[in-house]
């Protein structure tokens, strides 16, 4: 019997290992995120404006400010801003905008604004607090307190892909650019 086992054991192990190779892996079941990147020449995230870099970025800054965004950085050719929302009781959302303005044309008289917005989602996490009380004769006793410590925990983050969202922003940017350069009232 031991001789028979020593002959079949390597065959059994080989068959088991070969069988494992045919099983679908967890990574094979789902498509990798980066495989969905088409790098197509579409204008969802960019627009060409008939103005220089500084005027284009200033229009972006004004558009964000007019909608309640807090500007965290406004440098030559770049604007960053964020706005916070609370759509539900314990859910918080933050939208962060990044705008980069790049000069185009032979004399840089026009500029392209590249815009991406990121949405971060947070939930409120409650942590109950407890206190320990040491009594030499009895040892240590934990007593739960009625207070809790709340903290926001990020549960999701994504670049906003919606074309209409960016179309509305670019339309407002165009209006701000027109008002800033021609002096037209709103």
Secondary structure in CASP SS format (residue, H / E / C, confidence):
PFRMAT SS
TARGET T0000
AUTHOR 0000-0000-0000
METHOD secondary structure of the structure
MODEL  1
X C 1.00
X H 1.00
X H 1.00
X H 1.00
X H 1.00
X H 1.00
X H 1.00
X H 1.00
X H 1.00
X H 1.00
X H 1.00
X H 1.00
X H 1.00
X H 1.00
X H 1.00
X H 1.00
X H 1.00
X H 1.00
X H 1.00
X H 1.00
X H 1.00
X C 1.00
X C 1.00
X C 1.00
X C 1.00
X H 1.00
X H 1.00
X H 1.00
X H 1.00
X C 1.00
X C 1.00
X C 1.00
X H 1.00
X H 1.00
X H 1.00
X H 1.00
X C 1.00
X C 1.00
X C 1.00
X C 1.00
X C 1.00
X C 1.00
X C 1.00
X C 1.00
X C 1.00
X E 1.00
X E 1.00
X E 1.00
X E 1.00
X C 1.00
X C 1.00
X C 1.00
X H 1.00
X H 1.00
X H 1.00
X H 1.00
X H 1.00
X H 1.00
X H 1.00
X H 1.00
X H 1.00
X H 1.00
X H 1.00
X H 1.00
X H 1.00
X H 1.00
X C 1.00
X C 1.00
X C 1.00
X E 1.00
X E 1.00
X E 1.00
X E 1.00
X E 1.00
X E 1.00
X C 1.00
X C 1.00
X E 1.00
X E 1.00
X E 1.00
X E 1.00
X E 1.00
X E 1.00
X E 1.00
X E 1.00
X E 1.00
X E 1.00
X E 1.00
X C 1.00
X C 1.00
X E 1.00
X E 1.00
X E 1.00
X E 1.00
X E 1.00
X E 1.00
X E 1.00
X E 1.00
X E 1.00
X E 1.00
X E 1.00
X E 1.00
X E 1.00
X E 1.00
X C 1.00
X C 1.00
X C 1.00
X C 1.00
X C 1.00
X E 1.00
X E 1.00
X E 1.00
X E 1.00
X E 1.00
X E 1.00
X E 1.00
X E 1.00
X E 1.00
X E 1.00
X E 1.00
X E 1.00
X E 1.00
X E 1.00
X E 1.00
X E 1.00
X E 1.00
X E 1.00
X E 1.00
X E 1.00
X E 1.00
X E 1.00
X E 1.00
X E 1.00
X E 1.00
X E 1.00
X C 1.00
X C 1.00
X C 1.00
X E 1.00
X E 1.00
X E 1.00
X E 1.00
X E 1.00
X E 1.00
X E 1.00
X E 1.00
X E 1.00
X E 1.00
X E 1.00
X E 1.00
X E 1.00
X E 1.00
X E 1.00
X E 1.00
X E 1.00
X E 1.00
X E 1.00
X E 1.00
X E 1.00
X C 1.00
X C 1.00
X C 1.00
X H 1.00
X H 1.00
X H 1.00
X H 1.00
X H 1.00
X H 1.00
X H 1.00
X H 1.00
X H 1.00
X H 1.00
X H 1.00
X H 1.00
X H 1.00
X H 1.00
X H 1.00
X H 1.00
X H 1.00
X H 1.00
X H 1.00
X H 1.00
X C 1.00
X C 1.00
X C 1.00
X C 1.00
END
